[in-house]
């Protein structure tokens, strides 16, 4: 499936509509970066599994806008990492809208890491780097913000989170509304490591799909 001019126009129109719903300010430069993002995703279609086949017709709704839901919760942070970044979600959409934050992206799959490096270069983003190894193997973690969108269950992530998080840092995990059982399984470990838990139940713009942001803070 080739990307057509009408497809781009539709994606950008949906992005603008969603940004307005989320009350996020933007300009033409921001829209150009997201358009380039879409174009590069299509260039890799069929070469690397970055997003599902169905999602190529709903990139803005399903990926860009969903990523940006956490924007109000990250603005006071300076050094962020994204564990298991994949196609760049949520960190690269957030970086486009909040360029002052320094980002480190962990993506252990080499082909996806190469995609991310090219994407960052073509979007002309600065203060952002890709680490093509596991976050667990990173030795100099001192991030005041950790973002995790699709990298596993909370209980299994707690150890690496604790390793990378700076004192008084914050973790934001993108989850479904059906988070109760997962939280219960991880409750003991969260208490042991002195994490305070906040769950924000939201819906995505345009599609109105349920989304929970699980926010962890050290107490």
SEBAKOL-437171 format. One record per residue (C-alpha): x, y, z; residue in one letter. Coordinates in pm, 1 decimal, decimal comma. Layout:
BEGIN
<node><xx>X</xx><yy>Y</yy><zz>Z</zz><residuo>A</residuo></node>
...
***
This chain:
BEGIN
<node><xx>0,0</xx><yy>0,0</yy><zz>0,0</zz><residuo>X</residuo></node>
<node><xx>146,5</xx><yy>328,7</yy><zz>-111,7</zz><residuo>X</residuo></node>
<node><xx>103,2</xx><yy>652,0</yy><zz>77,8</zz><residuo>X</residuo></node>
<node><xx>-108,3</xx><yy>893,8</yy><zz>-123,3</zz><residuo>X</residuo></node>
<node><xx>-143,2</xx><yy>1269,2</yy><zz>-89,0</zz><residuo>X</residuo></node>
<node><xx>-502,2</xx><yy>1225,0</yy><zz>28,6</zz><residuo>X</residuo></node>
<node><xx>-385,8</xx><yy>981,7</yy><zz>297,0</zz><residuo>X</residuo></node>
<node><xx>-138,9</xx><yy>1238,5</yy><zz>432,0</zz><residuo>X</residuo></node>
<node><xx>-401,0</xx><yy>1513,7</yy><zz>430,3</zz><residuo>X</residuo></node>
<node><xx>-643,3</xx><yy>1288,9</yy><zz>619,7</zz><residuo>X</residuo></node>
<node><xx>-382,0</xx><yy>1196,2</yy><zz>880,3</zz><residuo>X</residuo></node>
<node><xx>-279,5</xx><yy>1558,6</yy><zz>937,3</zz><residuo>X</residuo></node>
<node><xx>-643,8</xx><yy>1670,2</yy><zz>962,0</zz><residuo>X</residuo></node>
<node><xx>-707,8</xx><yy>1403,5</yy><zz>1225,8</zz><residuo>X</residuo></node>
<node><xx>-390,6</xx><yy>1502,7</yy><zz>1409,7</zz><residuo>X</residuo></node>
<node><xx>-500,0</xx><yy>1868,7</yy><zz>1419,2</zz><residuo>X</residuo></node>
<node><xx>-846,6</xx><yy>1770,2</yy><zz>1538,7</zz><residuo>X</residuo></node>
<node><xx>-699,2</xx><yy>1556,4</yy><zz>1816,2</zz><residuo>X</residuo></node>
<node><xx>-447,9</xx><yy>1822,7</yy><zz>1922,7</zz><residuo>X</residuo></node>
<node><xx>-735,3</xx><yy>2066,4</yy><zz>1964,4</zz><residuo>X</residuo></node>
<node><xx>-930,1</xx><yy>1813,5</yy><zz>2173,0</zz><residuo>X</residuo></node>
<node><xx>-623,4</xx><yy>1766,7</yy><zz>2393,1</zz><residuo>X</residuo></node>
<node><xx>-576,1</xx><yy>2143,7</yy><zz>2408,5</zz><residuo>X</residuo></node>
<node><xx>-218,7</xx><yy>2116,3</yy><zz>2277,8</zz><residuo>X</residuo></node>
<node><xx>-73,9</xx><yy>2418,3</yy><zz>2098,7</zz><residuo>X</residuo></node>
<node><xx>105,2</xx><yy>2349,5</yy><zz>1770,0</zz><residuo>X</residuo></node>
<node><xx>236,6</xx><yy>2521,9</yy><zz>1458,5</zz><residuo>X</residuo></node>
<node><xx>317,2</xx><yy>2436,8</yy><zz>1096,6</zz><residuo>X</residuo></node>
<node><xx>664,7</xx><yy>2314,2</yy><zz>1188,2</zz><residuo>X</residuo></node>
<node><xx>513,0</xx><yy>2057,6</yy><zz>1426,2</zz><residuo>X</residuo></node>
<node><xx>272,7</xx><yy>1936,3</yy><zz>1156,3</zz><residuo>X</residuo></node>
<node><xx>557,5</xx><yy>1903,9</yy><zz>905,4</zz><residuo>X</residuo></node>
<node><xx>751,0</xx><yy>1683,2</yy><zz>1147,9</zz><residuo>X</residuo></node>
<node><xx>451,0</xx><yy>1455,5</yy><zz>1198,7</zz><residuo>X</residuo></node>
<node><xx>395,5</xx><yy>1438,4</yy><zz>823,2</zz><residuo>X</residuo></node>
<node><xx>758,2</xx><yy>1333,4</yy><zz>777,5</zz><residuo>X</residuo></node>
<node><xx>711,3</xx><yy>1077,1</yy><zz>1053,6</zz><residuo>X</residuo></node>
<node><xx>418,3</xx><yy>924,0</yy><zz>862,7</zz><residuo>X</residuo></node>
<node><xx>616,1</xx><yy>917,6</yy><zz>538,1</zz><residuo>X</residuo></node>
<node><xx>909,9</xx><yy>736,9</yy><zz>701,8</zz><residuo>X</residuo></node>
<node><xx>681,4</xx><yy>481,1</yy><zz>868,5</zz><residuo>X</residuo></node>
<node><xx>541,0</xx><yy>399,6</yy><zz>523,2</zz><residuo>X</residuo></node>
<node><xx>891,6</xx><yy>364,8</yy><zz>379,2</zz><residuo>X</residuo></node>
<node><xx>957,5</xx><yy>85,3</yy><zz>630,0</zz><residuo>X</residuo></node>
<node><xx>622,7</xx><yy>-85,9</yy><zz>578,1</zz><residuo>X</residuo></node>
<node><xx>682,1</xx><yy>-449,2</yy><zz>486,9</zz><residuo>X</residuo></node>
<node><xx>1048,6</xx><yy>-427,5</yy><zz>590,1</zz><residuo>X</residuo></node>
<node><xx>1017,0</xx><yy>-406,0</yy><zz>969,5</zz><residuo>X</residuo></node>
<node><xx>710,6</xx><yy>-472,2</yy><zz>1184,0</zz><residuo>X</residuo></node>
<node><xx>672,1</xx><yy>-128,9</yy><zz>1344,9</zz><residuo>X</residuo></node>
<node><xx>292,6</xx><yy>-102,4</yy><zz>1369,2</zz><residuo>X</residuo></node>
<node><xx>10,5</xx><yy>-335,8</yy><zz>1270,2</zz><residuo>X</residuo></node>
<node><xx>-103,7</xx><yy>-343,6</yy><zz>907,6</zz><residuo>X</residuo></node>
<node><xx>-442,2</xx><yy>-195,9</yy><zz>1003,6</zz><residuo>X</residuo></node>
<node><xx>-280,6</xx><yy>95,5</yy><zz>1185,2</zz><residuo>X</residuo></node>
<node><xx>-129,0</xx><yy>241,5</yy><zz>869,3</zz><residuo>X</residuo></node>
<node><xx>-468,6</xx><yy>398,4</yy><zz>800,7</zz><residuo>X</residuo></node>
<node><xx>-496,5</xx><yy>547,0</yy><zz>1151,2</zz><residuo>X</residuo></node>
<node><xx>-145,3</xx><yy>650,2</yy><zz>1256,3</zz><residuo>X</residuo></node>
<node><xx>-249,4</xx><yy>986,2</yy><zz>1400,8</zz><residuo>X</residuo></node>
<node><xx>-547,8</xx><yy>853,5</yy><zz>1593,7</zz><residuo>X</residuo></node>
<node><xx>-397,9</xx><yy>530,8</yy><zz>1719,1</zz><residuo>X</residuo></node>
<node><xx>-35,6</xx><yy>628,9</yy><zz>1780,4</zz><residuo>X</residuo></node>
<node><xx>44,7</xx><yy>1001,8</yy><zz>1770,8</zz><residuo>X</residuo></node>
<node><xx>-250,3</xx><yy>1125,0</yy><zz>1975,8</zz><residuo>X</residuo></node>
<node><xx>-241,4</xx><yy>831,3</yy><zz>2216,7</zz><residuo>X</residuo></node>
<node><xx>126,0</xx><yy>906,3</yy><zz>2284,0</zz><residuo>X</residuo></node>
<node><xx>49,6</xx><yy>1273,1</yy><zz>2348,8</zz><residuo>X</residuo></node>
<node><xx>-210,3</xx><yy>1206,9</yy><zz>2618,1</zz><residuo>X</residuo></node>
<node><xx>67,9</xx><yy>1208,8</yy><zz>2877,7</zz><residuo>X</residuo></node>
<node><xx>197,4</xx><yy>1553,5</yy><zz>2775,9</zz><residuo>X</residuo></node>
<node><xx>42,3</xx><yy>1739,8</yy><zz>3074,9</zz><residuo>X</residuo></node>
<node><xx>218,3</xx><yy>1496,3</yy><zz>3312,9</zz><residuo>X</residuo></node>
<node><xx>572,5</xx><yy>1530,9</yy><zz>3171,9</zz><residuo>X</residuo></node>
<node><xx>628,1</xx><yy>1905,0</yy><zz>3128,5</zz><residuo>X</residuo></node>
<node><xx>821,2</xx><yy>1953,6</yy><zz>3453,3</zz><residuo>X</residuo></node>
<node><xx>1075,3</xx><yy>1682,2</yy><zz>3374,2</zz><residuo>X</residuo></node>
<node><xx>1415,5</xx><yy>1719,9</yy><zz>3210,2</zz><residuo>X</residuo></node>
<node><xx>1571,6</xx><yy>1377,8</yy><zz>3147,7</zz><residuo>X</residuo></node>
<node><xx>1343,2</xx><yy>1106,2</yy><zz>3016,1</zz><residuo>X</residuo></node>
<node><xx>1389,9</xx><yy>753,1</yy><zz>2892,1</zz><residuo>X</residuo></node>
<node><xx>1154,4</xx><yy>531,9</yy><zz>2696,7</zz><residuo>X</residuo></node>
<node><xx>1184,3</xx><yy>156,2</yy><zz>2752,1</zz><residuo>X</residuo></node>
<node><xx>1104,5</xx><yy>-59,5</yy><zz>2446,8</zz><residuo>X</residuo></node>
<node><xx>1043,0</xx><yy>232,0</yy><zz>2212,5</zz><residuo>X</residuo></node>
<node><xx>963,6</xx><yy>33,8</yy><zz>1898,0</zz><residuo>X</residuo></node>
<node><xx>832,8</xx><yy>275,8</yy><zz>1634,4</zz><residuo>X</residuo></node>
<node><xx>901,9</xx><yy>573,6</yy><zz>1862,0</zz><residuo>X</residuo></node>
<node><xx>587,5</xx><yy>578,4</yy><zz>2072,4</zz><residuo>X</residuo></node>
<node><xx>530,7</xx><yy>760,3</yy><zz>2298,9</zz><residuo>X</residuo></node>
<node><xx>863,1</xx><yy>943,0</yy><zz>2314,5</zz><residuo>X</residuo></node>
<node><xx>907,3</xx><yy>1093,3</yy><zz>1967,5</zz><residuo>X</residuo></node>
<node><xx>559,4</xx><yy>1252,8</yy><zz>1945,4</zz><residuo>X</residuo></node>
<node><xx>622,6</xx><yy>1391,8</yy><zz>2296,3</zz><residuo>X</residuo></node>
<node><xx>966,7</xx><yy>1517,5</yy><zz>2193,0</zz><residuo>X</residuo></node>
<node><xx>819,2</xx><yy>1699,3</yy><zz>1892,4</zz><residuo>X</residuo></node>
<node><xx>577,4</xx><yy>1885,9</yy><zz>2121,1</zz><residuo>X</residuo></node>
<node><xx>815,6</xx><yy>1926,6</yy><zz>2414,6</zz><residuo>X</residuo></node>
<node><xx>1161,8</xx><yy>1969,0</yy><zz>2257,3</zz><residuo>X</residuo></node>
<node><xx>1340,2</xx><yy>2090,3</yy><zz>2571,4</zz><residuo>X</residuo></node>
<node><xx>1324,2</xx><yy>1743,3</yy><zz>2736,8</zz><residuo>X</residuo></node>
<node><xx>1631,2</xx><yy>1526,9</yy><zz>2683,3</zz><residuo>X</residuo></node>
<node><xx>1528,7</xx><yy>1176,0</yy><zz>2572,7</zz><residuo>X</residuo></node>
<node><xx>1704,9</xx><yy>838,6</yy><zz>2574,8</zz><residuo>X</residuo></node>
<node><xx>1528,3</xx><yy>563,4</yy><zz>2381,1</zz><residuo>X</residuo></node>
<node><xx>1595,2</xx><yy>198,6</yy><zz>2465,6</zz><residuo>X</residuo></node>
<node><xx>1531,7</xx><yy>-39,5</yy><zz>2174,4</zz><residuo>X</residuo></node>
<node><xx>1722,4</xx><yy>-367,8</yy><zz>2178,0</zz><residuo>X</residuo></node>
<node><xx>1604,6</xx><yy>-484,1</yy><zz>1833,3</zz><residuo>X</residuo></node>
<node><xx>1875,2</xx><yy>-356,1</yy><zz>1599,8</zz><residuo>X</residuo></node>
<node><xx>1656,5</xx><yy>-290,9</yy><zz>1293,9</zz><residuo>X</residuo></node>
<node><xx>1408,9</xx><yy>-89,8</yy><zz>1498,0</zz><residuo>X</residuo></node>
<node><xx>1695,9</xx><yy>100,8</yy><zz>1659,2</zz><residuo>X</residuo></node>
<node><xx>1829,3</xx><yy>188,7</yy><zz>1312,8</zz><residuo>X</residuo></node>
<node><xx>1482,0</xx><yy>306,6</yy><zz>1212,3</zz><residuo>X</residuo></node>
<node><xx>1469,8</xx><yy>530,0</yy><zz>1519,0</zz><residuo>X</residuo></node>
<node><xx>1812,1</xx><yy>678,7</yy><zz>1446,3</zz><residuo>X</residuo></node>
<node><xx>1709,6</xx><yy>763,0</yy><zz>1091,4</zz><residuo>X</residuo></node>
<node><xx>1377,0</xx><yy>907,0</yy><zz>1210,8</zz><residuo>X</residuo></node>
<node><xx>1549,9</xx><yy>1132,0</yy><zz>1464,4</zz><residuo>X</residuo></node>
<node><xx>1792,9</xx><yy>1251,3</yy><zz>1199,1</zz><residuo>X</residuo></node>
<node><xx>1523,9</xx><yy>1326,4</yy><zz>940,3</zz><residuo>X</residuo></node>
<node><xx>1302,1</xx><yy>1503,5</yy><zz>1193,4</zz><residuo>X</residuo></node>
<node><xx>1605,5</xx><yy>1711,9</yy><zz>1296,6</zz><residuo>X</residuo></node>
<node><xx>1555,7</xx><yy>1638,3</yy><zz>1665,9</zz><residuo>X</residuo></node>
<node><xx>1830,3</xx><yy>1722,8</yy><zz>1913,4</zz><residuo>X</residuo></node>
<node><xx>1899,9</xx><yy>1608,1</yy><zz>2271,3</zz><residuo>X</residuo></node>
<node><xx>1768,4</xx><yy>1260,0</yy><zz>2192,2</zz><residuo>X</residuo></node>
<node><xx>1960,3</xx><yy>934,6</yy><zz>2150,1</zz><residuo>X</residuo></node>
<node><xx>1894,6</xx><yy>566,2</yy><zz>2086,2</zz><residuo>X</residuo></node>
<node><xx>2049,9</xx><yy>286,0</yy><zz>2293,1</zz><residuo>X</residuo></node>
<node><xx>2034,4</xx><yy>-39,3</yy><zz>2097,5</zz><residuo>X</residuo></node>
<node><xx>2054,8</xx><yy>-268,0</yy><zz>2398,8</zz><residuo>X</residuo></node>
<node><xx>1835,1</xx><yy>-366,9</yy><zz>2689,3</zz><residuo>X</residuo></node>
<node><xx>1753,3</xx><yy>-102,9</yy><zz>2948,1</zz><residuo>X</residuo></node>
<node><xx>1854,6</xx><yy>-354,7</yy><zz>3217,8</zz><residuo>X</residuo></node>
<node><xx>2213,9</xx><yy>-338,3</yy><zz>3091,0</zz><residuo>X</residuo></node>
<node><xx>2239,4</xx><yy>41,1</yy><zz>3108,5</zz><residuo>X</residuo></node>
<node><xx>2467,3</xx><yy>145,6</yy><zz>3392,4</zz><residuo>X</residuo></node>
<node><xx>2427,3</xx><yy>522,6</yy><zz>3417,7</zz><residuo>X</residuo></node>
<node><xx>2054,4</xx><yy>564,7</yy><zz>3463,1</zz><residuo>X</residuo></node>
<node><xx>1947,7</xx><yy>876,6</yy><zz>3647,6</zz><residuo>X</residuo></node>
<node><xx>1625,8</xx><yy>968,6</yy><zz>3468,6</zz><residuo>X</residuo></node>
<node><xx>1361,9</xx><yy>1184,7</yy><zz>3632,2</zz><residuo>X</residuo></node>
<node><xx>1099,4</xx><yy>1045,4</yy><zz>3392,6</zz><residuo>X</residuo></node>
<node><xx>1053,7</xx><yy>693,5</yy><zz>3256,6</zz><residuo>X</residuo></node>
<node><xx>796,9</xx><yy>622,9</yy><zz>2984,5</zz><residuo>X</residuo></node>
<node><xx>673,5</xx><yy>272,3</yy><zz>2903,4</zz><residuo>X</residuo></node>
<node><xx>404,3</xx><yy>204,2</yy><zz>2645,6</zz><residuo>X</residuo></node>
<node><xx>423,4</xx><yy>-161,7</yy><zz>2542,3</zz><residuo>X</residuo></node>
<node><xx>708,7</xx><yy>-331,2</yy><zz>2722,7</zz><residuo>X</residuo></node>
<node><xx>544,7</xx><yy>-581,8</yy><zz>2956,9</zz><residuo>X</residuo></node>
<node><xx>374,8</xx><yy>-622,3</yy><zz>3292,9</zz><residuo>X</residuo></node>
<node><xx>441,0</xx><yy>-387,6</yy><zz>3583,9</zz><residuo>X</residuo></node>
<node><xx>577,8</xx><yy>-657,4</yy><zz>3819,1</zz><residuo>X</residuo></node>
<node><xx>846,4</xx><yy>-755,4</yy><zz>3567,8</zz><residuo>X</residuo></node>
<node><xx>937,4</xx><yy>-392,5</yy><zz>3498,4</zz><residuo>X</residuo></node>
<node><xx>979,9</xx><yy>-273,9</yy><zz>3857,9</zz><residuo>X</residuo></node>
<node><xx>1342,9</xx><yy>-384,0</yy><zz>3889,8</zz><residuo>X</residuo></node>
<node><xx>1463,5</xx><yy>-199,5</yy><zz>3578,7</zz><residuo>X</residuo></node>
<node><xx>1250,6</xx><yy>102,4</yy><zz>3670,5</zz><residuo>X</residuo></node>
<node><xx>1417,1</xx><yy>116,5</yy><zz>4011,9</zz><residuo>X</residuo></node>
<node><xx>1757,3</xx><yy>85,2</yy><zz>3845,8</zz><residuo>X</residuo></node>
<node><xx>1705,4</xx><yy>376,7</yy><zz>3605,5</zz><residuo>X</residuo></node>
<node><xx>1491,1</xx><yy>618,5</yy><zz>3806,6</zz><residuo>X</residuo></node>
<node><xx>1643,2</xx><yy>921,1</yy><zz>3976,6</zz><residuo>X</residuo></node>
<node><xx>1537,7</xx><yy>1011,8</yy><zz>4333,3</zz><residuo>X</residuo></node>
<node><xx>1198,2</xx><yy>1185,2</yy><zz>4323,5</zz><residuo>X</residuo></node>
<node><xx>1152,0</xx><yy>1065,2</yy><zz>3964,8</zz><residuo>X</residuo></node>
<node><xx>828,2</xx><yy>962,9</yy><zz>3795,6</zz><residuo>X</residuo></node>
<node><xx>726,3</xx><yy>666,4</yy><zz>3581,3</zz><residuo>X</residuo></node>
<node><xx>435,3</xx><yy>672,9</yy><zz>3335,5</zz><residuo>X</residuo></node>
<node><xx>305,7</xx><yy>344,1</yy><zz>3197,6</zz><residuo>X</residuo></node>
<node><xx>39,0</xx><yy>332,2</yy><zz>2925,9</zz><residuo>X</residuo></node>
<node><xx>-213,6</xx><yy>62,6</yy><zz>3014,1</zz><residuo>X</residuo></node>
<node><xx>-574,6</xx><yy>-38,6</yy><zz>2952,2</zz><residuo>X</residuo></node>
<node><xx>-852,6</xx><yy>41,2</yy><zz>3198,7</zz><residuo>X</residuo></node>
<node><xx>-842,1</xx><yy>-327,8</yy><zz>3297,7</zz><residuo>X</residuo></node>
<node><xx>-536,5</xx><yy>-269,5</yy><zz>3512,7</zz><residuo>X</residuo></node>
<node><xx>-667,5</xx><yy>-389,4</yy><zz>3850,9</zz><residuo>X</residuo></node>
<node><xx>-532,0</xx><yy>-745,9</yy><zz>3832,9</zz><residuo>X</residuo></node>
<node><xx>-191,6</xx><yy>-637,3</yy><zz>3701,5</zz><residuo>X</residuo></node>
<node><xx>-163,3</xx><yy>-381,5</yy><zz>3981,7</zz><residuo>X</residuo></node>
<node><xx>-259,2</xx><yy>-644,0</yy><zz>4239,5</zz><residuo>X</residuo></node>
<node><xx>11,0</xx><yy>-882,6</yy><zz>4115,1</zz><residuo>X</residuo></node>
<node><xx>274,0</xx><yy>-608,5</yy><zz>4137,3</zz><residuo>X</residuo></node>
<node><xx>146,6</xx><yy>-452,0</yy><zz>4460,9</zz><residuo>X</residuo></node>
<node><xx>388,7</xx><yy>-625,5</yy><zz>4697,6</zz><residuo>X</residuo></node>
<node><xx>695,0</xx><yy>-532,0</yy><zz>4494,4</zz><residuo>X</residuo></node>
<node><xx>576,1</xx><yy>-173,6</yy><zz>4449,6</zz><residuo>X</residuo></node>
<node><xx>534,0</xx><yy>-135,2</yy><zz>4826,0</zz><residuo>X</residuo></node>
<node><xx>870,0</xx><yy>-297,0</yy><zz>4892,3</zz><residuo>X</residuo></node>
<node><xx>1041,2</xx><yy>-46,1</yy><zz>4666,5</zz><residuo>X</residuo></node>
<node><xx>835,5</xx><yy>240,2</yy><zz>4812,8</zz><residuo>X</residuo></node>
<node><xx>641,9</xx><yy>343,9</yy><zz>4503,9</zz><residuo>X</residuo></node>
<node><xx>330,3</xx><yy>555,2</yy><zz>4531,3</zz><residuo>X</residuo></node>
<node><xx>73,9</xx><yy>464,7</yy><zz>4262,4</zz><residuo>X</residuo></node>
<node><xx>-166,7</xx><yy>694,6</yy><zz>4081,0</zz><residuo>X</residuo></node>
<node><xx>-398,2</xx><yy>572,0</yy><zz>3803,4</zz><residuo>X</residuo></node>
<node><xx>-548,8</xx><yy>821,0</yy><zz>3558,9</zz><residuo>X</residuo></node>
<node><xx>-831,5</xx><yy>665,4</yy><zz>3356,2</zz><residuo>X</residuo></node>
<node><xx>-869,4</xx><yy>855,4</yy><zz>3029,4</zz><residuo>X</residuo></node>
<node><xx>-997,6</xx><yy>808,7</yy><zz>2675,4</zz><residuo>X</residuo></node>
<node><xx>-811,7</xx><yy>871,9</yy><zz>2353,4</zz><residuo>X</residuo></node>
<node><xx>-921,2</xx><yy>1167,6</yy><zz>2139,1</zz><residuo>X</residuo></node>
<node><xx>-1135,7</xx><yy>1098,1</yy><zz>1830,2</zz><residuo>X</residuo></node>
<node><xx>-1154,4</xx><yy>718,9</yy><zz>1882,3</zz><residuo>X</residuo></node>
<node><xx>-1255,3</xx><yy>749,9</yy><zz>2250,4</zz><residuo>X</residuo></node>
<node><xx>-1073,3</xx><yy>429,9</yy><zz>2342,9</zz><residuo>X</residuo></node>
<node><xx>-1010,2</xx><yy>363,3</yy><zz>2713,6</zz><residuo>X</residuo></node>
<node><xx>-656,3</xx><yy>429,9</yy><zz>2830,7</zz><residuo>X</residuo></node>
<node><xx>-502,6</xx><yy>431,1</yy><zz>3178,0</zz><residuo>X</residuo></node>
<node><xx>-184,0</xx><yy>612,3</yy><zz>3270,3</zz><residuo>X</residuo></node>
<node><xx>-25,1</xx><yy>438,4</yy><zz>3566,4</zz><residuo>X</residuo></node>
<node><xx>198,5</xx><yy>691,6</yy><zz>3738,2</zz><residuo>X</residuo></node>
<node><xx>460,0</xx><yy>569,2</yy><zz>3985,1</zz><residuo>X</residuo></node>
<node><xx>652,4</xx><yy>797,5</yy><zz>4220,4</zz><residuo>X</residuo></node>
<node><xx>907,1</xx><yy>712,7</yy><zz>4489,5</zz><residuo>X</residuo></node>
<node><xx>797,6</xx><yy>810,1</yy><zz>4841,5</zz><residuo>X</residuo></node>
***
